[in-house]
């Protein structure tokens, strides 16, 4: 019995950030993730 092909429904996006502590990296990444979902 063959398995059905898995179809991805969402696009993938890798985000890399460089910056000093407390400069909003997590906030920026969360905002991008929210908009893309």
PyMOL commands that set and color helices and strands:
alter all, ss='L'
color gray80, all
select helices_A, chain A and resi 25-36
alter helices_A, ss='H'
color red, helices_A
deselect
rebuild
show_as cartoon
